[in-house]
Amino acid sequence: MLGMLKSQQGQYKEPVSFYEKALEIKRKTLPEDHSSLAATYNNIGLAYNNMGNYSKALEFYAKSLKISEKALPPNHSDLAQSYNSIGSVYDNIGNYSKALEFYAKSLKIREKALPPNHPDLATSYNNIGLAYNSMSNYSTALEFYDKSLK
């Protein structure tokens, strides 16, 4: 909780220490593939992503994804969020083709698991549009932007 609060306040270094303490406690009490560990790894990844430490963000997002792929059903929204988070790091570092790969995985799950007007679907369409826009593929970007508004 403290980590999330600090993140919302724009203080990104402090949350890492809170999340790492939570991770330490959870690792002692939970199996290594527990979804609660995945959520904590994801939160640490988010904090590093917000600080611009993209290699650390990818490291923790990958740990979260590994657990999520084992512990969750293939169409679970947390799995879609993991793919989206990894895509955002690749987007931030300018590796747009890799970002698209992860955004597409996220979208595939969200299209199956969510109603057509769900805001997470709009986020996926928008993220894909942004990546195509950054690659100067404006017509495809526009298609995805349009989908995000429906």
Summary of the structure (lengths in Angstrom):
residues: 150
radius of gyration: 15.8
end to end distance: 34.0
largest distance: 50.8
contacts: 492
relative contact order: 0.09
helix: 80%
strand: 0%
